Amino acid sequence: METNLNTCDIKECAREKTCPIYTGVLRYLQPYVEAYKQTYCDAGPDGYEKCKRLEIVKVHGFCPENVLPDDDRTVEEIMSDPESFGKF
């Protein structure tokens, strides 16, 4: 079954299997990872629809690995910043 990222209405974010928040890329930020999961990933549509990573995926089809869910920059600012494309 294909998930439409524009009409997510499930409890968990449809991107969790590939998102660095879940895949362990952020091991060194572990104290924050659980808070991100609770606030964004596992909070239902009210949470994950506020996630900057999901917002970028909806527009560009992918999200740079080191963008965090609470990034306060616009999608355009993030995608035009070469540092957004670095690795954690």
Contacts in CASP RR format, 6 or more apart in sequence:
PFRMAT RR
TARGET T0000
AUTHOR 0000-0000-0000
METHOD contacts of the structure
MODEL  1
METNLNTCDIKECAREKTCPIYTGVLRYLQPYVEAYKQTYCDAGPDGYEK
CKRLEIVKVHGFCPENVLPDDDRTVEEIMSDPESFGKF
3 10 0 8 1.000
3 14 0 8 1.000
5 14 0 8 1.000
5 15 0 8 1.000
5 54 0 8 1.000
5 57 0 8 1.000
5 58 0 8 1.000
6 58 0 8 1.000
8 14 0 8 1.000
8 45 0 8 1.000
8 48 0 8 1.000
8 49 0 8 1.000
8 54 0 8 1.000
9 45 0 8 1.000
10 44 0 8 1.000
10 45 0 8 1.000
11 42 0 8 1.000
11 44 0 8 1.000
12 41 0 8 1.000
12 42 0 8 1.000
12 44 0 8 1.000
12 48 0 8 1.000
13 19 0 8 1.000
13 40 0 8 1.000
13 41 0 8 1.000
13 42 0 8 1.000
13 44 0 8 1.000
13 48 0 8 1.000
13 51 0 8 1.000
13 54 0 8 1.000
15 53 0 8 1.000
15 54 0 8 1.000
15 57 0 8 1.000
16 22 0 8 1.000
16 41 0 8 1.000
17 23 0 8 1.000
19 41 0 8 1.000
19 53 0 8 1.000
20 26 0 8 1.000
20 65 0 8 1.000
20 66 0 8 1.000
20 88 0 8 1.000
21 33 0 8 1.000
21 36 0 8 1.000
21 37 0 8 1.000
21 40 0 8 1.000
21 41 0 8 1.000
21 53 0 8 1.000
21 69 0 8 1.000
22 37 0 8 1.000
22 41 0 8 1.000
24 33 0 8 1.000
25 65 0 8 1.000
25 88 0 8 1.000
26 32 0 8 1.000
26 33 0 8 1.000
26 88 0 8 1.000
28 88 0 8 1.000
29 88 0 8 1.000
36 68 0 8 1.000
36 69 0 8 1.000
36 70 0 8 1.000
39 47 0 8 1.000
39 69 0 8 1.000
39 70 0 8 1.000
40 47 0 8 1.000
40 48 0 8 1.000
40 50 0 8 1.000
40 51 0 8 1.000
40 69 0 8 1.000
40 70 0 8 1.000
41 47 0 8 1.000
41 48 0 8 1.000
41 51 0 8 1.000
41 69 0 8 1.000
48 54 0 8 1.000
50 69 0 8 1.000
51 69 0 8 1.000
52 67 0 8 1.000
52 68 0 8 1.000
52 69 0 8 1.000
52 70 0 8 1.000
52 71 0 8 1.000
52 72 0 8 1.000
52 73 0 8 1.000
52 75 0 8 1.000
52 78 0 8 1.000
53 63 0 8 1.000
53 67 0 8 1.000
53 68 0 8 1.000
53 69 0 8 1.000
54 63 0 8 1.000
54 69 0 8 1.000
55 75 0 8 1.000
56 62 0 8 1.000
56 63 0 8 1.000
56 64 0 8 1.000
56 67 0 8 1.000
56 75 0 8 1.000
56 78 0 8 1.000
56 79 0 8 1.000
57 63 0 8 1.000
59 75 0 8 1.000
60 75 0 8 1.000
60 79 0 8 1.000
64 78 0 8 1.000
64 79 0 8 1.000
64 84 0 8 1.000
64 85 0 8 1.000
64 86 0 8 1.000
65 85 0 8 1.000
65 86 0 8 1.000
65 87 0 8 1.000
65 88 0 8 1.000
66 84 0 8 1.000
66 85 0 8 1.000
66 86 0 8 1.000
66 87 0 8 1.000
66 88 0 8 1.000
67 78 0 8 1.000
67 84 0 8 1.000
71 78 0 8 1.000
73 81 0 8 1.000
78 84 0 8 1.000
END
